[in-house]
Amino acid sequence: MPQRATKRGPARTRLGGDCDVLICGASFAGLAVARELVGCGAEVVVLDRYEIGERQTSACGIPTAWLTALGLEQSLQQSFGELVIHTPHATARLELPWTFSTFDYRTLCGLLAEQGSFRFETATVQGRRGETVQTDRGALRAPLVVDALGWRRVLGTGENVQPPDALLSRGLEVHPSGSGADLEVWIDRSYVPAGYGWSFPAGEELRIGVGSFDPRFHVREPTVRLAGELHAPPVRYQGNWIPHALRSATADGVFFVGDAAGHCLPLTAEGIRTALYFGLACGRELSEVLAGRQSREQALRRYHDFCASHATAFRWMLRVQRLIPRIAPRVLARALGAMERKRFVDWAFGHYLEIAHPRFVGAEGGAPRRTIRAAA
Ligand SMILES: Cc1cc2nc3c(=O)[nH]c(=O)nc-3n(C[C@H](O)[C@H](O)[C@H](O)COP(=O)(O)OP(=O)(O)OC[C@H]3O[C@@H](n4cnc5c(N)ncnc54)[C@H](O)[C@@H]3O)c2cc1C
């Protein structure tokens, strides 16, 4: 059980000292790393600027099998067997070979944290020198440092690339009360020239948003417009930059996981299951170091190579992301009609799930060497 210590005001005492593993970021990626370290007897510290689960970072949609594999079903809000895609000239209903679900962020993070064994501290991470991480509450030192802080890659080396020049998409959504039966996507240039709009029902809430692959295109107005057309008030905003290109998963002795390593998939901007997947992989490498079965340098190399072995899939998805906005809307509508065929949908979505398959969770019992090769 993690010890929670969300410090406020004068309770924000100075932090200092050493630990074995320092995980910066307590969302999907960081908590997945921590989960894999349970039982290793090491002193693990997890830091986040907010309490665990306090600030939702996405529309919280994921293939249901990931929730099941990780024992997180309690967080599930609504499941969908179809994906409805609207274009200006046609609507396609794709019958998925697996279901997709929305979940409650706070519940999921709480459940995932319970699977770990670590000390949690609320602190804003500011930077790093060698093995020492600087926070607004003081410095902590660890030989194993993980950056799971999201796209800013706070612990990276050198100048960080900032939007709009970085390979980032822009996403914004509103969370009005309401309900719906369908998982819906809009590929429509009247909302966004390159990107898509979405409506993800989650029990008594709708998550309606617009994402632009071009970081220069502002998505607030189309998000409000889409919500209006769905008769939902634009309330409770949530937005962020979303990476759409892999970055090096290791640098200067640090492990980068999730958005910090560009692990979010291009085209769909699905970054939760990949943050979990690469988080598990990273955690397994770290636990081998803690057990004395490999050095930190070996773990860095193996984790780097594992992430890099997925580069082809990420590159293909980026190609499709760049291609779709160039297709004339009428041609796209015809193509979608053809894509509705079950055999095609099964093939495409089957390959898509393989990029970060939930069976990877169950592979945890084996040695990482075998586990990782089997899943790669
Ligand atoms: C509008 C929108 C909707 C999305 N919808 C989906 C979706 O439905 N499904 C999906 O799969 N993906 C979705 N994504 C993408 C998904 O949110 C990310 O890919 C995913 O959250 C990455 O997980 P992560 O753990 O790497 O980073 P994050 O979830 O961003 O977590 C980073 C953590 O680090 C903390 N942090 C950041 N900086 C600091 C600091 N300096 N000091 C201390 N703590 C810090 C944050 O508080 C946070 O807890 C969406 C993205 C957006 C913007």
The ligand as a Gaussian input file, in Angstrom:
#p B3LYP/6-31G(d) Opt

LIG

0 1
 C       -7.899000      16.103000     -24.452000
 C       -7.177000      14.791000     -24.459000
 C       -7.897000      13.604000     -24.491000
 C       -7.214000      12.376000     -24.515000
 N       -7.949000      11.219000     -24.538000
 C       -7.324000      10.027000     -24.536000
 C       -8.085000       8.820000     -24.481000
 O       -9.301000       8.823000     -24.390000
 N       -7.392000       7.637000     -24.521000
 C       -6.024000       7.592000     -24.581000
 O       -5.469000       6.488000     -24.617000
 N       -5.277000       8.726000     -24.594000
 C       -5.899000       9.940000     -24.546000
 N       -5.153000      11.079000     -24.532000
 C       -3.680000      10.974000     -24.452000
 C       -3.302000      10.624000     -22.992000
 O       -3.880000      11.583000     -22.128000
 C       -1.799000      10.613000     -22.733000
 O       -1.114000       9.969000     -23.766000
 C       -1.545000       9.911000     -21.381000
 O       -2.153000      10.653000     -20.348000
 C       -0.046000       9.762000     -21.114000
 O        0.133000       9.262000     -19.812000
 P        1.414000       9.686000     -18.960000
 O        1.297000       8.982000     -17.661000
 O        2.630000       9.540000     -19.778000
 O        1.263000      11.273000     -18.766000
 P        0.150000      12.115000     -18.015000
 O       -1.115000      11.356000     -17.918000
 O        0.137000      13.443000     -18.694000
 O        0.718000      12.286000     -16.548000
 C        1.805000      13.110000     -16.228000
 C        1.795000      13.270000     -14.711000
 O        2.936000      14.070000     -14.358000
 C        2.527000      15.113000     -13.486000
 N        3.447000      16.230000     -13.717000
 C        3.649000      16.895000     -14.867000
 N        4.609000      17.814000     -14.705000
 C        5.015000      17.719000     -13.420000
 C        6.023000      18.370000     -12.650000
 N        6.811000      19.319000     -13.166000
 N        6.193000      18.001000     -11.364000
 C        5.427000      17.034000     -10.801000
 N        4.461000      16.383000     -11.487000
 C        4.269000      16.724000     -12.787000
 C        1.092000      15.407000     -13.848000
 O        0.399000      15.997000     -12.751000
 C        0.557000      14.018000     -14.198000
 O        0.040000      13.353000     -13.072000
 C       -5.800000      12.338000     -24.499000
 C       -5.071000      13.538000     -24.446000
 C       -5.751000      14.748000     -24.396000
 C       -4.960000      16.017000     -24.300000

